[in-house]
Amino acid sequence: MSTVLPPRRQIPPPPPPRAKADNPGSDSAQALSLAARIASLQLNPAAQLPFRNAGNPDGGRSGLKKNAHASLETSAKTFALVLAGLDPDYLSSLLARPPPPIPSKYSQEPEYAVDTPPQLPPRRKLPPKPPSPIQSNYDYADVDRPSESQEYHDDFNQNEGDDAQRYHNPEADSTEYAAPEDETPANGMFPAGACIKCHDFSSVDAHAAQFPRQYVRSLDELAYNLTEPFTYETEKARAIFTWLHHNIQYDAQSFLAGNIKPATPESTLSSGLAVCDGYAGLFVDLAGKAGLQVHRVTGHGKGYGYRDLAPGEPVPRQDMNHAWNCVLTDGEWRLIDACWGAGFLNGSAFEKRFDPSWFTSTPVEFVRRHFPEDPSFQLIADEDGGPLNWEDYILAPAGPLVYGDFYRLGFLVDLLQPASQTLRNGQTVTFTLYKRCEHMTNDERENYVYALLVPGEKPILLQPNIEGGWGLTHRVTGGTELSLVFISTVGGEDAKGIGIRGYTNALNRKAMSFGGLAKWTIV
């Protein structure tokens, strides 16, 4: 018995041909049914999204005419973008830009690709300092200190214990300085009068979050899309720094297992995993493609696994366990650590936490936890003391324990006093607290109330001083520790701007909570 074959599947007819460009009155566009339009999109997926044509400066759109058929095609494209959850207007504005030039395989590397130390930049204008001598020896608190039997190498900063506050909060502080709109750039540099420490990068950071790694087709395209909208090199570097935080995870498993493999920018983009060298390498590649002069720097980092040397302990040999970047932006060389800016190790897991302080640190701040193999990459001019040697770096005395809210509220560690981690019982000490730059005020309407917390006593308030900060002189008696805090909430509400009088009126009448800034040990 013969087998009866099923009837042949009906194939939908192809869509009718487009109307000719010289006949705008053609009725063919009006006759194009909804089913035919959907079929045309299915048969021609490339028509769904307006991708640029690298061989055509206008993206391949010069042949489109403003006729009825083009209007229908645009509506279908917009409908497809809405279904995909994408913003058609935003994507269209990006795709309307001219494409980046395609590099020739025979082109020569630019001169700045040679890994030579940069020339020292002009001296950076520092904020005013108080009249008394200020020590700057300091050790950060978010460095884990394991037992001596642990030997970790590489790069990562980790919060000590489970204190969830010991990280830099990326939310912009309301006291941040924004350059007036009428400020004009000087010689094409970063806006005149703008301070990188308090400049508002929120629009740059928001733009950098629009390009998920999974949808990136090439490093050239990524570098172009990240940086093309911005005029200043500082903004271009910031966009790359922020993109790495959003899209690259620290490879904690390989690091803790001691199984770190060499990485290339392409492999880091593909896997989304990297250790410090992968972050630094991908930053070099993207910044170079964006036209920035950039270097990868190797050296020692006081990060995951680092501990302070005990008194009398011999100086260890110079160990290179970390990598970061040095980039020229708007006429000034800057040191950037995209790895530490992306997050930190919490035990054996990577916790993504944006820390923009590693984009804005001064060379003096940066060298506290970074010692480059080539001292030229410290970027410390002779008039500022010159580069540190290994002994000065590794034997620097430990500073006070500093919490994440210290950075979130915009304070500067260089001017935090006292600078040493330990205080002697019976010693009279002056505590000082200053914002990170002169554009930030100590007006009580824009700040919290700050106090010294002594065990067994009421909080002792710091008073504003004439140098623009806060100060208090106190004689250390008894106890094991002292803490610098801020009054976080009063009566369950945010206490910012309450002022000393408001705090005094609420004392013993309303519930209060405190946030930690710094802590010292009494010996």
C-alpha positions in Angstrom: 0.0 0.0 0.0 1.4 3.3 -1.0 1.9 6.1 1.5 -0.2 9.2 1.1 2.0 12.2 1.3 0.7 15.3 3.1 -0.1 18.4 1.1 2.9 20.8 0.5 3.2 23.5 3.1 2.1 26.9 1.7 4.9 29.5 1.6 3.6 33.0 2.1 4.1 35.2 -1.0 7.0 37.7 -0.9 6.1 41.3 -0.3 5.3 43.4 -3.4 8.2 45.5 -4.8 8.9 49.0 -3.4 7.5 52.0 -5.2 10.0 53.7 -7.5 11.7 56.8 -6.1 10.6 59.0 -9.0 6.9 58.0 -8.6 5.9 59.3 -5.2 2.3 58.9 -6.1 2.4 55.2 -6.6 -0.4 53.2 -5.0 1.8 50.2 -4.2 2.7 51.5 -0.8 -1.0 51.9 0.1 -1.7 48.4 -1.1 1.0 46.9 1.2 -0.9 44.9 3.8 0.0 44.5 7.4 0.7 40.8 6.9 3.0 41.5 4.0 5.0 44.1 6.0 5.5 41.6 8.9 6.6 38.9 6.4 9.1 41.4 4.9 10.6 41.9 8.3 10.8 38.2 8.9 12.4 37.6 5.5 14.9 40.5 5.9 16.0 40.6 9.6 18.7 43.1 8.8 16.0 45.6 8.1 14.7 45.5 11.6 17.4 47.6 13.2 19.1 50.6 11.4 22.7 49.4 11.8 25.3 51.6 10.3 26.9 50.6 7.0 30.7 51.0 7.5 31.2 51.6 3.8 28.7 54.5 3.6 29.1 57.7 5.6 25.4 58.2 6.0 24.9 54.6 7.3 23.3 53.4 4.1 20.3 55.6 4.4 20.9 57.8 1.4 18.6 55.6 -0.8 15.6 56.1 1.5 13.0 58.5 0.3 10.3 60.2 2.3 7.4 58.4 0.7 4.6 56.3 2.1 6.5 53.0 1.9 9.4 54.5 4.0 6.9 55.7 6.5 5.5 52.2 6.9 9.0 50.7 7.2 9.9 53.2 9.9 6.8 52.3 11.9 7.6 48.6 11.7 11.2 49.3 12.9 10.0 51.4 15.8 7.4 48.7 16.7 10.2 46.0 16.7 12.4 48.2 19.0 9.6 48.8 21.4 8.9 45.0 21.6 12.6 44.5 22.3 12.5 46.9 25.3 14.8 49.4 23.7 14.4 53.2 23.3 14.0 53.9 19.5 14.9 57.6 19.9 18.1 56.9 21.9 19.3 54.2 19.5 18.5 56.2 16.5 20.5 59.1 17.8 23.4 56.8 18.4 23.2 55.1 15.0 22.8 58.4 13.2 26.4 59.3 14.1 29.0 58.7 11.4 30.8 55.4 11.9 34.3 55.2 13.3 37.1 54.7 10.7 38.0 51.1 10.1 41.7 50.7 10.8 43.9 49.2 8.1 45.7 46.0 9.0 48.8 47.7 7.6 48.5 50.8 9.7 51.2 51.6 12.2 50.7 51.9 15.9 50.6 55.4 17.2 53.6 56.7 18.9 51.9 56.8 22.3 51.5 53.1 22.3 55.2 52.7 23.3 55.3 52.0 27.0 57.5 54.9 28.1 57.0 56.8 31.3 55.1 60.1 30.9 56.6 63.5 31.6 55.5 65.0 34.9 52.6 67.3 34.5 52.4 70.8 35.9 51.8 71.0 39.6 48.2 70.5 40.5 46.5 73.2 42.6 45.7 71.7 46.0 43.0 72.9 48.4 44.1 75.2 51.2 45.6 73.4 54.2 45.2 74.4 57.9 48.1 76.4 59.4 49.4 73.6 61.6 51.7 71.0 60.1 49.6 68.1 58.7 51.0 64.6 58.5 49.8 62.5 55.6 50.7 59.0 56.7 47.6 56.9 56.3 46.4 53.4 55.7 43.0 52.6 54.3 40.6 50.5 56.4 39.1 48.4 53.6 42.1 46.2 53.3 41.7 42.8 54.7 44.4 41.6 57.0 44.6 37.8 57.1 46.9 35.8 59.3 50.6 35.5 58.5 50.1 32.0 57.1 48.0 33.4 54.3 49.9 34.4 51.1 47.7 36.2 48.6 49.1 37.9 45.6 47.4 40.2 43.1 45.4 43.1 43.7 42.1 43.3 45.5 40.9 45.6 48.2 38.4 43.9 50.5 36.3 45.3 53.3 37.5 44.3 56.8 35.0 41.9 58.5 31.4 42.2 57.5 31.0 45.9 57.9 28.7 46.8 55.0 29.6 50.5 55.3 33.2 50.2 54.2 32.8 51.1 50.6 32.5 54.2 48.6 28.9 54.9 47.7 28.6 56.0 44.1 25.6 58.2 44.7 26.4 61.8 44.1 26.7 64.0 47.2 24.4 67.0 47.1 27.3 69.2 48.0 29.1 68.4 44.8 30.3 71.3 42.8 29.0 71.7 39.3 30.7 74.1 36.9 28.3 76.9 35.7 26.9 76.4 32.2 28.5 79.6 30.9 32.0 78.4 31.7 34.1 78.1 28.6 36.9 75.6 28.1 40.4 76.9 28.2 42.5 75.7 25.3 40.2 72.7 24.7 40.9 71.3 28.2 38.4 70.2 30.9 36.0 73.1 31.7 37.7 76.0 33.3 37.2 76.1 37.0 36.0 72.5 37.1 37.4 70.2 39.8 37.6 66.5 38.9 37.0 65.5 42.6 33.6 67.2 42.8 32.7 67.4 39.1 29.3 65.8 38.3 29.9 62.8 36.1 26.3 61.5 36.4 25.5 62.0 32.7 28.7 60.3 31.6 28.1 57.3 34.0 24.5 57.0 32.8 25.7 56.9 29.1 28.3 54.2 29.9 25.6 52.0 31.4 23.8 51.8 28.0 26.1 49.3 26.3 25.8 45.8 27.8 28.9 43.6 27.1 26.7 40.8 25.6 25.6 43.1 22.7 29.0 44.5 21.9 30.1 43.4 18.4 33.7 44.8 18.5 36.1 46.7 20.6 36.4 49.4 18.0 32.6 50.0 18.0 32.5 49.9 21.8 35.2 52.5 22.1 33.5 54.7 19.6 30.0 54.4 21.2 31.3 55.0 24.7 33.4 58.1 24.0 32.1 59.8 20.8 29.4 62.0 22.5 31.9 63.7 24.8 34.2 66.6 24.2 36.7 66.3 27.0 39.2 63.5 27.3 38.5 63.3 31.1 34.9 62.4 30.2 36.0 59.8 27.7 38.2 58.1 30.2 35.4 58.2 32.8 33.0 56.5 30.4 35.4 53.6 30.0 36.1 53.4 33.7 32.4 53.2 34.5 31.7 50.7 31.7 34.3 48.3 33.1 32.5 48.4 36.5 29.1 47.5 34.9 30.4 44.8 32.6 33.5 43.1 33.9 33.5 40.8 37.0 36.5 40.1 39.0 37.6 36.5 38.5 37.6 35.6 42.2 37.6 31.8 41.6 40.7 31.8 39.4 42.5 34.3 41.7 41.8 32.4 44.9 42.7 29.1 43.3 46.0 30.5 41.9 44.9 29.6 38.4 45.1 33.0 36.7 45.6 32.8 32.9 46.9 35.5 30.6 44.1 37.7 29.2 43.7 39.8 26.1 41.2 42.6 25.6 39.2 40.3 23.3 39.1 37.5 25.8 38.1 39.8 28.7 35.3 41.2 26.6 34.1 37.8 25.6 34.2 36.2 29.1 33.4 39.2 31.2 35.9 38.0 33.7 39.3 39.5 34.7 41.8 40.2 37.4 43.7 43.5 37.7 45.8 42.9 34.5 42.6 42.2 32.5 41.0 45.4 33.7 44.1 47.4 32.9 44.6 45.8 29.5 41.1 46.4 28.4 41.2 50.0 29.6 44.4 50.5 27.5 42.8 49.1 24.4 39.5 51.1 24.6 41.2 54.3 25.6 43.8 53.9 22.8 41.0 53.3 20.3 39.3 56.5 21.6 42.5 58.5 20.9 43.8 58.8 24.4 47.4 58.4 25.4 47.5 55.7 28.0 49.8 53.2 29.7 49.4 50.0 31.6 51.4 50.2 34.9 52.6 47.3 36.9 53.6 47.4 40.6 52.6 46.5 44.1 49.1 47.1 45.6 48.2 47.1 49.2 45.0 45.2 48.5 43.5 41.8 49.3 45.8 39.9 51.7 48.0 42.9 52.7 48.9 43.5 56.3 51.0 46.1 58.0 54.5 45.1 59.1 55.0 44.5 62.8 57.5 46.6 64.6 61.0 45.4 63.9 59.9 43.2 61.0 62.4 43.2 58.1 61.4 45.0 54.9 60.2 42.4 52.4 61.5 42.3 48.9 59.7 44.4 46.2 56.8 42.3 45.0 54.8 43.2 41.8 51.3 41.9 42.3 49.0 44.6 40.7 48.3 46.5 37.5 46.5 49.9 36.8 46.6 52.7 34.3 48.2 56.1 33.7 46.3 58.2 31.1 46.7 61.7 29.8 43.4 63.6 29.9 43.0 67.2 29.0 46.7 68.0 29.5 47.1 66.3 32.9 48.5 62.8 33.6 46.2 60.8 35.9 46.4 57.5 37.7 43.3 55.2 37.4 42.5 51.9 39.0 39.5 50.4 37.1 39.8 47.1 39.0 39.5 48.6 42.5 36.8 50.9 41.1 34.6 48.0 40.0 34.1 46.4 43.4 35.8 44.3 46.0 36.3 40.7 47.3 33.9 39.9 50.1 35.3 36.6 51.5 35.6 34.4 48.4 33.0 36.3 46.3 33.2 39.4 44.2 30.8 42.2 45.3 30.2 44.7 42.6 30.5 48.2 44.2 31.3 51.3 42.2 34.2 53.3 43.8 34.9 56.5 41.7 37.6 57.6 44.1 40.0 55.4 42.1 39.3 57.7 39.1 39.8 61.0 41.0 42.7 60.2 43.3 45.7 62.6 43.3 49.1 61.0 42.9 49.9 61.5 46.6 46.6 59.7 47.5 47.2 57.0 44.9 50.8 56.1 46.1 49.5 55.2 49.6 48.3 51.9 48.1 50.1 51.7 44.8 53.9 51.4 44.2 54.8 51.3 40.5 57.7 49.2 39.3 58.9 52.3 37.4 58.9 55.2 39.9 58.2 57.7 37.1 54.6 56.5 37.2 54.1 57.9 40.7 53.7 61.3 39.0 55.0 63.1 42.1 57.0 66.2 41.2 60.2 67.1 43.1 58.7 70.1 44.6 56.0 67.9 46.1 58.7 65.6 47.7 59.5 63.4 44.7 58.7 59.7 44.2 58.7 57.4 47.3 61.2 54.6 47.6 60.1 51.0 48.4 61.0 51.3 52.1 59.0 54.5 52.6 56.0 52.9 50.9 56.0 49.6 52.6 57.0 50.9 56.1 54.4 53.8 56.1 52.7 53.7 59.5 49.2 52.6 59.6 46.5 55.3 59.7 43.1 55.3 61.4 40.4 53.0 60.3 38.3 54.9 57.8 34.7 53.9 56.9 33.0 54.2 53.5 30.8 57.1 54.6 33.9 59.2 55.0 34.3 59.1 51.2 30.6 59.3 50.4 30.3 62.5 52.4 33.3 64.0 50.5 36.1 64.2 53.1 39.8 64.2 52.3 42.1 61.7 54.0 45.2 63.9 53.6 43.8 66.3 56.1 42.3 63.8 58.6 43.9 64.2 62.0 45.3 62.5 64.0 47.1 60.7 61.2 48.4 57.7 63.2 46.3 54.6 64.0 47.1 54.5 67.7 46.7 57.2 70.4 48.5 57.2 73.8 46.4 57.2 76.9 46.6 60.7 78.5 47.6 62.4 75.2 45.9 65.6 74.1 44.9 65.3 70.5 43.4 67.7 67.9 40.9 66.1 65.6 40.3 67.8 62.2 38.0 67.0 59.4 38.1 68.7 55.9 36.1 68.3 52.7 38.0 67.0 49.6 38.2 70.4 47.9 37.6 74.1 48.4 34.4 74.0 46.4 32.6 72.1 49.2 31.4 74.1 52.1 31.1 73.4 55.9 27.8 75.3 56.0 25.7 73.3 58.5 22.7 73.5 56.2 24.6 71.3 53.7 26.2 69.0 56.2 25.6 66.6 59.1 26.6 67.2 62.7 30.0 65.6 63.4 31.1 64.3 66.8 33.8 62.4 68.6 32.3 59.2 70.2 34.0 58.4 73.5 32.9 55.1 75.2 30.7 55.9 78.3 30.3 59.6 77.4 27.9 61.8 75.4 29.1 62.6 71.9 31.5 65.6 71.8 30.6 67.8 68.8 33.2 69.1 66.4 32.9 72.8 65.7 33.4 74.6 62.3 36.8 76.3 62.0 38.0 79.3 60.0 39.9 77.0 57.5 36.6 75.6 56.2 36.6 72.3 58.2 35.7 71.0 61.6 37.9 70.6 64.7 38.1 69.5 68.3 40.9 69.2 70.9 40.4 66.3 73.4 42.5 64.6 76.1 42.5 60.9 75.6 41.7 59.1 78.9 40.8 55.5 79.4 38.9 53.2 77.0 40.3 51.2 74.1 39.1 53.3 71.1 37.7 56.6 69.8 35.4 57.1 66.9 34.6 60.0 64.7 30.9 59.8 63.7 28.1 61.8 62.1 24.5 62.1 63.3 22.7 60.1 60.6 19.1 60.3 61.6 17.0 62.1 64.3 13.5 60.9 65.0 13.8 58.5 62.1 14.5 61.2 59.6 17.7 62.2 57.7 19.6 64.6 59.9 21.5 66.4 57.2 21.2 70.1 57.7 19.8 69.9 61.3 22.7 71.9 62.7 24.2 72.0 66.2 21.2 73.8 67.6 18.7 71.3 66.1 20.8 68.4 67.5 20.9 70.0 70.9 17.2 70.5 71.0 16.6 66.9 70.0 19.1 65.4 72.5 17.3 63.1 75.0 14.0 63.8 73.3 14.3 62.0 70.0 15.9 58.8 68.9 19.2 59.2 67.0 21.5 57.0 64.9 25.1 57.5 64.0 27.3 56.7 61.0 31.0 55.9 61.3 33.7 58.1 59.7 37.0 57.0 61.3 38.3 55.1 64.4 41.5 55.2 66.4 42.9 52.6 68.9 44.1 53.8 72.4 47.3 52.2 73.8 
